[in-house]
Amino acid sequence: MKSIIVSLIICVSLSGNLCGQDALSWQKYKDSVAGLSLLFPTSDLLFHTDTLSTAMGDIEYHTVLHHSEEEKGVSIYKVSYCDYPKETIHHDSVELLQEFFKATVESSVESVDGELVYESSMQILGAPGMVWRINYNKGKAVLHSRAFVIDNRYYLIQSAAPRAYALSPEMETFFNSLRMIERSESTGD
C-alpha cells in the first residue's frame, strides 16, 4: 500500500513538472565581467547599460533581461549589477549595508507604485543581502527581488509575474541557479 501511495505521489509530482510551469527550456548565461552565471528561459536576452549620475560620480548599471509577452507564467527575469566607488560601500560594512538595502527596497516599492509584502535580510552565496516581495499593478502582479554586495559590487536579481504565478517553480529555478564565477576585467571591446 505504501509503495502505491509513493508511486502516485511521484507520478503527480512528475506530471506537474512536465506539464506545468517548470516545463521551460533553460539556457545558462555566464558573464565573467559580472562574475556570475544564471539560468534564463531559452530566448533572446536583452542587454542594457545605463550611466547613472550620482553624488559619488557616474556609475555604470548593467542589466540582462528576459521578457515574455505570454499571459501565463513569469514575464520578467532580470539580473543587474554595478560597481560603487571602493570607499563608499563594501560587503564588510554591515550597518551601512542595512541602510543601503532598506533604501533600495523603498526605492523599488516607489518605482512600481507597489506595496511591500515582505522583506528580510539574508546571506546570499555567503554575502550580505536582502530579499523582498512587492505586489504592484493594483495587486495584480508580483515582483520578487534579491540583492547582495560582494566587495563593492551590488547585484540585483528579480522576477516579475502576474499574481497567479507568484510562487511558480520557474522563479525558484531562476533564483537558485545563481552561481558566482571568477571575474575578469572588461576589455572595453
C-alpha positions as CSV (number, residue, x, y, z in Angstrom):
1,M,0.0,0.0,0.0
2,K,2.8,2.4,0.9
3,S,4.5,1.8,-2.4
4,I,1.3,2.6,-4.3
5,I,1.0,5.9,-2.5
6,V,4.6,6.7,-3.0
7,S,4.3,5.9,-6.7
8,L,1.2,8.1,-7.0
9,I,3.0,11.0,-5.3
10,I,6.0,10.6,-7.7
11,C,3.7,10.4,-10.8
12,V,1.8,13.5,-9.7
13,S,5.0,15.4,-9.0
14,L,6.5,14.4,-12.3
15,S,3.4,15.3,-14.3
16,G,3.2,18.7,-12.6
17,N,6.8,19.4,-13.6
18,L,6.4,18.0,-17.1
19,C,3.1,19.6,-17.9
20,G,3.2,22.6,-15.6
21,Q,5.1,25.8,-15.2
22,D,8.5,24.4,-14.8
23,A,8.5,22.8,-18.3
24,L,10.5,25.8,-19.7
25,S,13.7,25.2,-21.6
26,W,16.6,26.9,-19.8
27,Q,19.9,28.4,-21.0
28,K,22.9,29.1,-18.9
29,Y,24.0,32.8,-19.0
30,K,27.6,33.3,-18.0
31,D,29.2,36.7,-17.5
32,S,32.8,36.8,-16.5
33,V,32.9,40.6,-16.1
34,A,29.9,40.4,-13.8
35,G,31.3,37.4,-12.1
36,L,28.2,35.3,-12.3
37,S,26.2,32.6,-14.1
38,L,22.5,32.2,-14.0
39,L,19.8,30.2,-15.9
40,F,17.4,32.2,-18.0
41,P,14.5,30.8,-20.1
42,T,15.7,30.0,-23.6
43,S,15.2,33.0,-25.8
44,D,17.0,36.2,-26.8
45,L,18.2,38.1,-23.8
46,L,18.2,41.9,-23.8
47,F,21.4,43.7,-22.6
48,H,21.4,47.3,-21.4
49,T,23.8,49.6,-19.6
50,D,22.8,52.9,-18.0
51,T,25.2,55.5,-16.7
52,L,23.8,56.9,-13.5
53,S,25.0,60.3,-12.3
54,T,25.2,60.2,-8.5
55,A,26.9,62.3,-5.8
56,M,29.6,59.6,-5.8
57,G,30.2,60.1,-9.6
58,D,29.0,58.3,-12.6
59,I,28.1,54.6,-12.1
60,E,27.5,52.1,-14.9
61,Y,24.4,50.0,-14.2
62,H,24.4,46.8,-16.3
63,T,21.2,44.7,-16.9
64,V,20.5,41.4,-18.6
65,L,16.8,40.7,-19.1
66,H,14.4,38.1,-20.4
67,H,10.9,39.4,-21.1
68,S,8.0,37.3,-22.2
69,E,4.7,38.7,-23.6
70,E,2.9,35.5,-22.7
71,E,-0.1,35.8,-20.3
72,K,0.9,32.7,-18.4
73,G,3.9,32.3,-16.2
74,V,6.7,34.6,-15.2
75,S,7.1,37.6,-17.6
76,I,10.4,39.0,-16.5
77,Y,13.7,37.6,-15.3
78,K,16.4,40.1,-14.7
79,V,19.9,40.5,-13.2
80,S,21.7,43.8,-12.8
81,Y,24.9,44.9,-11.2
82,C,27.1,47.9,-10.7
83,D,30.3,48.9,-9.0
84,Y,30.3,51.6,-6.4
85,P,33.5,53.5,-5.6
86,K,35.6,51.4,-3.2
87,E,35.4,53.9,-0.4
88,T,31.6,54.1,-0.4
89,I,30.2,50.6,0.1
90,H,31.7,47.3,0.9
91,H,30.3,43.9,2.0
92,D,32.1,44.2,5.3
93,S,30.2,47.4,6.2
94,V,27.2,45.6,7.9
95,E,25.4,48.7,9.3
96,L,25.9,50.7,6.2
97,L,24.6,47.9,4.0
98,Q,21.5,47.5,6.1
99,E,20.7,51.2,5.5
100,F,21.6,50.8,1.8
101,F,19.3,47.7,1.4
102,K,16.5,49.5,3.2
103,A,16.8,52.4,0.8
104,T,16.9,50.0,-2.2
105,V,13.7,48.3,-1.1
106,E,11.9,51.7,-0.6
107,S,13.1,52.8,-4.0
108,S,11.9,49.6,-5.6
109,V,8.4,49.9,-4.0
110,E,8.2,53.5,-5.2
111,S,9.4,52.7,-8.8
112,V,6.5,50.3,-9.4
113,D,4.0,52.2,-7.2
114,G,3.5,48.9,-5.2
115,E,3.0,47.6,-1.7
116,L,5.8,45.8,0.2
117,V,4.6,42.4,1.2
118,Y,7.8,41.3,3.0
119,E,11.5,41.9,3.3
120,S,14.2,40.0,5.1
121,S,18.0,40.2,5.5
122,M,19.7,37.0,4.4
123,Q,23.1,35.7,3.3
124,I,23.2,35.2,-0.5
125,L,26.1,33.0,-1.6
126,G,27.8,33.9,1.7
127,A,27.4,37.7,1.1
128,P,25.2,40.1,3.0
129,G,21.9,40.6,1.2
130,M,18.2,41.3,1.3
131,V,15.1,39.6,-0.2
132,W,11.8,41.3,-0.7
133,R,8.4,40.9,-2.5
134,I,6.2,43.7,-3.8
135,N,2.7,43.5,-5.1
136,Y,2.1,46.1,-7.8
137,N,-0.2,46.9,-10.7
138,K,-3.1,47.2,-8.1
139,G,-2.2,43.8,-6.6
140,K,-2.3,42.0,-10.0
141,A,1.4,41.4,-10.3
142,V,4.3,40.5,-8.1
143,L,8.0,41.5,-8.1
144,H,10.5,39.2,-6.3
145,S,13.9,40.7,-5.6
146,R,17.2,39.5,-4.1
147,A,20.1,42.0,-3.7
148,F,23.6,41.5,-2.3
149,V,27.0,43.0,-2.2
150,I,30.4,41.3,-2.8
151,D,33.3,43.7,-2.3
152,N,31.9,46.9,-3.7
153,R,29.8,45.3,-6.4
154,Y,26.0,45.4,-6.0
155,Y,23.9,42.7,-7.6
156,L,20.1,42.7,-8.0
157,I,18.2,39.6,-9.2
158,Q,14.5,40.0,-10.0
159,S,11.5,38.2,-11.4
160,A,8.0,39.6,-12.1
161,A,4.8,37.8,-12.8
162,P,1.1,38.0,-12.7
163,R,0.0,37.3,-9.2
164,A,-1.4,33.9,-10.2
165,Y,2.2,32.8,-10.9
166,A,3.8,34.4,-7.9
167,L,5.1,31.2,-6.5
168,S,5.9,29.3,-9.7
169,P,8.7,26.7,-9.7
170,E,10.2,28.7,-12.6
171,M,11.2,31.5,-10.2
172,E,12.9,29.1,-7.8
173,T,14.8,27.6,-10.8
174,F,15.9,31.1,-11.8
175,F,16.9,32.3,-8.3
176,N,18.5,29.1,-7.2
177,S,20.6,28.8,-10.3
178,L,22.8,31.8,-9.4
179,R,26.5,31.0,-9.1
180,M,29.5,33.3,-8.7
181,I,32.4,32.7,-11.1
182,E,35.8,34.2,-11.4
183,R,35.6,37.8,-12.5
184,S,37.6,39.2,-15.3
185,E,38.2,42.8,-16.2
186,S,36.3,44.3,-19.1
187,T,38.5,44.7,-22.1
188,G,36.4,47.7,-23.4
189,D,35.8,45.9,-26.7
